[in-house]
Amino acid sequence: MKGILRAIWIAPEKSAPMMSVPHVEALAGQGLFGDRKFQSGPDSHLTLIEAEKIADFVRATGLEFSAADFRRNLVTEGIDLNPLVGREFFVGPVRIRTAELCQPCSYLAKRTDRAVLWGLRDRGGLRCQILTSGTIRVGDAVGTDSS
């Protein structure tokens, strides 16, 4: 089970716009350095979403959305994320454990469109814990082994 990391997004504060970065430091037990959720709690160190789910949502709704609009940290391609719930996996050299599905929330709906509440139900990605520190880079492998 392997995919690729297509984009990294962080925001320095809760309501700040997401910024695309080529790499980010993931710190075990803390989160992504420079992101709004850094040191915010073990189940929300980082979030992931599949590029394919974003494209499906755009096709289904006709709305124009970019990866930044969904406010997830990592955008993957080529890997089905939902089966990773409750499991450990790697993004590049960093070991991660999925805490839960990252369901769309009213905050996201207010910032974007209410269609996200039904359009991303069980397709909104993952909320994860960082287990080992390291640098995550666009282009890194995403999967259940570190190679």
N, C-alpha and C positions, 0 to 999 in steps of 0.2 A: 504494500500500500504506500504509494509515493506520489507526491505532487511537487509543485514549485511555488516559491514565494514571489508574487508579482508586484506587490507594493507594501510599503510601510507608512503608516499614518500616525502622527502624534499631535496632541494639542496641549499647550502649556497650562491651560486652565479649563475648567468645566465647560464654559460656554464659548471658548475661543475656537476659531476656525481650525480645522484639521490641516496639518502641514505634511506634505510628502517628503520623506527623507530616504536616502540610499541605504542607511544602516542605523542601528540603534543598539545601545547597551541594555541587555536584559540582566537584571540583578536578582538572584535567587531570593525568594521570600519578600521581594520589594516591588518589582514591576519593571516597566520600561523607563529608563532614566530620561527625564524631560517631559514625560507624559502626565496628564492631569490625574491619572489614577495611581501614580507612583506612591508607594507606601499607604495605599488606601484599604488594604484588606486582602486576605489570601485568595479569595475566589475571583478577584477582578484585577489580577496583575496585567493581563492582556486579553484582547479579544481577536477572533479571527472570523473571516467570512470568505466564502467561495466566490470567485469572479463569475462563475457560471450562474450562481444564484442571483447575483446582481443583474446579469444580463436577462435571466428568466423574468425577474421582477419588472424590468423596463419593458420587455416585450408584452407581458401580461397586462400591464397598466397603461402603457403608452406615455408614461411620465418620463421625463429626462432626469436621471439620477447618475451621479458619479460615485465612485467608491468612497470619496470623502463624505458624501451625504449620509452614508450609513453609520459613520462614526466608529468603525471597527479599526483596530490597529493594524492587523495583517490581512492582506488579500491574497488568497491562494488560488491555484489553478491545478486541475487534474487530480484532485483528491476529494473524496466524499468525507466531509468532516463529521457528520452526525454519528457514524459508527465509532468515533473516537471518544464519545462521552464515557467518563469513568476510567479512561485508559491514559497511559503515558505515551508520548510521542516526541519527536524532535522537530525543531525548526533550525536548520543548520546544526551548529554544535550544542544548542540549548535544549535541555530536556524539560518537557512541559507535561502537566497533568490537567485534563479537562475537568472542570468543576461542574459545569452544566451547559445546556443549550443557552445561547444568548438570544432571548426572545425580544421582539420589538417592544418598546415601551411608549408611554404617553409623551415623554420628553422628545423622543425621536419623531413621533407623529406630529407634535407641535412645531418642530423645527423644519419638517418636510411636508408630509401629506399623510392623512389618516389611512391611506391605502397600505401603508407599511404594516399596520396592525394585523391585517389579514394576509397580505401578500408575502410577508416574511415569517409568518407563524411556522415554527419548526424548521425554518430555512434561514434564520438570521445569524447563524454561526455559533461559535463557542466562546464561553468565558473560561479562562484558564489560570492556573498557578504556574509560576516559574520555579523549577526545581534546581536548575544549575545555571550559573552565570555564564555569559558569553556575548559575543557580538552577533546580531542577526542582520543579514544583508539581503537586499533584493536579489533574487536568483538562487537563494539557498534552497536545498531540498527540504520538503515537508513530508514526514512519514514516521513509520513505527520503528525504523532503525536509523542510526546516526551516520550511515555511509552515504 
